[in-house]
């Protein structure tokens, strides 16, 4: 069995490259997110009050979950 043995410098350069690329990706996503709001944010901005999704009472909710899981 042959083992690929890179020098410590090669390993350090590889780790630095991964860190640099992840920082560039993060900066690009943060910048793009600030410049272009998501379409659902724009659509929801003028639609009135916040939408609230309420869970049913616990007895109904428990039966619904069991039914969805095929246990009832």
C-alpha positions in Angstrom: 0.0 0.0 0.0 1.5 3.3 -1.1 0.8 6.3 1.1 0.7 9.9 -0.2 3.0 11.8 2.1 2.8 15.5 1.4 5.2 17.9 3.1 4.0 20.0 6.0 4.3 23.1 3.7 1.9 21.5 1.2 -0.6 20.8 3.9 -0.4 24.3 5.3 -0.9 25.8 1.8 -3.9 23.5 1.3 -5.5 24.5 4.5 -4.8 28.2 3.8 -6.4 27.8 0.3 -9.5 26.3 1.8 -9.8 29.0 4.4 -9.3 31.8 1.8 -11.9 30.3 -0.6 -14.4 29.9 2.2 -13.8 33.6 3.2 -14.3 34.7 -0.4 -17.5 32.7 -0.7 -18.8 34.1 2.6 -18.1 37.7 1.6 -19.7 37.2 -1.7 -22.9 35.7 -0.2 -23.1 38.4 2.4 -22.6 41.1 -0.2 -25.1 39.6 -2.6 -27.6 39.1 0.2 -27.4 42.8 1.2 -27.7 44.0 -2.4 -30.5 41.8 -3.6 -33.3 41.1 -1.2 -35.0 37.7 -1.6 -38.2 37.8 -3.7 -40.4 36.6 -0.9 -39.1 39.4 1.3 -40.2 41.9 -1.3 -43.6 40.2 -1.8 -44.3 40.1 2.0 -43.3 43.7 2.6 -46.5 45.2 1.4 -48.9 42.4 2.2 -50.1 43.7 5.6 -49.6 42.2 9.1 -47.3 39.3 9.9 -48.7 35.9 9.1 -49.1 33.7 12.1 -49.3 29.9 11.9 -51.0 28.5 15.0 -50.7 24.9 16.0 -53.9 23.0 16.8 -54.7 21.9 20.3 -52.5 19.2 21.6 -55.1 16.4 21.4 -55.8 17.1 17.7 -52.1 17.6 16.9 -51.1 14.3 18.5 -53.6 12.3 16.5 -52.6 14.1 13.3 -48.9 13.3 13.8 -49.7 9.7 14.5 -51.9 9.5 11.4 -49.2 11.1 9.2 -46.7 8.5 10.5 -49.1 5.7 9.7 -49.4 4.7 13.3 -53.1 5.3 13.6 
